[in-house]
Structure formats: structure tokens, C-alpha cells
Amino acid sequence: MTRRATASAGHPRRREVACATTVADVTKTTFQIAGRTVGRVGYGAMQLPGPGVFGPPRDHDEAVAVLRRAVDAGVNHIDTAQYYGPDVSNELIHEALHPYHDDLVIVSKVGGARDDRGGWLPAQTPVELRSGVEANLRTLELEQLGAVNLRVMDPDESSGERGVALDDQLAEMVTLRDEGKIAGIGISNASLAAVDTAIEWAQITCVQNPYSLVAQDDGGVLERCIAAGIAFVPFFPLGSAFPNMPKVIDDEAVRAVADRIAATPAQVGLAWLLRRADNILLIPGTSSLVHLEENLAVRNVTLSDADLAELDDR
């Protein structure tokens, strides 16, 4: 790659305006990641480690049971990262699920690391990206990952690596794909400009950005993914996990719809995402069997056009 990225890891993300122009076909229950078909309701492993995504799980046996139950219930898309724990999520996935079902697609993430106190660190040089992919393969005991997201760091997260151009990072990801270590490339926490670059230069298969009913700033990125025919995987699907930030389950319109259709507010928020666009894949995470069952039951929650209008007009 000779051209420099229009948006690099050291540049602030440009916020995009909401753009709700499509409604998903409710009969479409699957989408594709790197040519493999996955259910639109998957599982995210970020909540398996201890508080702050650091250290051992609250309950090891329940964490293993959650993973096994998810797969038994038909989940075939699991999202993880070596730096969740670190090592904890991947080791639990291996313990619970190896040898893996043939249709299971495990997607991981590189570009970050942890310090010994759980702080988040950038790891975005080509050498670090390769090391991250190889660590995932080793701990998960896989020959190839279904996809790997390149986690673009915000300026305040990437103080030591602001000079690593996005093109250089993508070039290493392409090399890893060419070597067969990853089946597909994704990008996470990325601006529209960065997504455009990744689509053009790396033929990415997915984008993982924050998006929910109460936080639709990345609507432009979603629309770009729809146009490109690639998966959009929202994190914070029920609103930001940070204190004093909007939460879907606290929204009055969400609660009203939930009461009317005998669902939980969380299920309404997730069901809204499934109706928002066919290419949206959910990866709600939990370390609780009870919450897992609640999340999986969103497959049976149907929002009418009137429900959607009420939620969109709130």
C-alpha cells in the first residue's frame, strides 16, 4: 500500500449522523462473515473475565456453562479478543468448546493490549498485530480465525502509537489473510473515512462500532456497510456501559413497547437492531445463564411497524 489512510489510528473519530433509511426483512435470520453463514444472534465474550474485563471470571463454572449453552442453542458466531482478561476469554472458550463445531465462526480482535493493572494499551504496529493474531490462534487452538477486527484506537488511547498509519496496519492484516491465518478482516471503532479505506484496500468483511437505539451517531457507517454488503456488528447495543450515559433499558418508549409485547426492555433494544438492517449481527455478552437465555429469546421477539415507529419517534 502506497497511499496513506484518510483516517489513521491517531486521528479522532468523526461522528456520523443517524440515517435510518432501511428496515430489515424479519425472515432473514443469517448473514455472512468471510463467506461463512452465521446466525444474526451471536455471543460476545467480553463479559466473561472479571470486572473491567480483567482477571478471572466471577464464576468459572457458570462461564463455561454459558458458552456451552450458547452453542447448544444454535449460536455459531462468537466474538472474543486475546486481551480480554487478558487470555481469560480465549482460554474459557477453548475449555468449553474445543474441539469446535464445524459451523462455529470465532471472530477476534487485535490492536490493543493490557498492562498489569488492567489498563488498556495500544498494540498497533505490524509486529504487534501479527503477534496478536498468532496468540489468538495458539490459545484457541485454531489454524484459522473466522475474522479478526483491527481495533482503531482513539487519540487518548494510542499515545505511544499515533504514528502507525492505518494503511500499514491494514497491510499487515491483508498479509495475515493471504497466509491463511485469518479468513476475513474487520475494523472496529472506526470513522466513516477509515471504513472507506478498509473497504477499498482490505476488502473487509465486517465493521464493529458502537450503535444502539439511543446512540445512532454511527448511522453513516452502518449505511456504508449496507451498501458494501458487509456485516455491521454493534458494540454497546443497549447503550454505553459507562456511567451517566444513555441506556436503552431506561428509555420510556422502550419500556412502553416492552410492556405491550410482553418482552424485556433489553429484548426490545436488541430486536430493534435486528429490524434496523439485514446486515446487523448481534453479539450480546453475559456471564449469566439467566441473561443469556434472555438475550437468545430476542429471536422470538417481533416488533410491528407501529412499534418501530413509536421507538423511532421517541
Helices and strands as residue ranges (DSSP letters): E 30-33, E 36-39, E 43-44, G 45-47, G 51-53, H 60-72, E 77-79, H 88-97, E 105-110, E 112-114, E 120-122, H 126-140, E 147-151, G 155-157, H 166-178, E 185-188, H 192-202, E 206-208, H 219-228, E 231-232, G 248-250, H 252-261, H 265-276, H 289-296, G 297-300, H 305-312
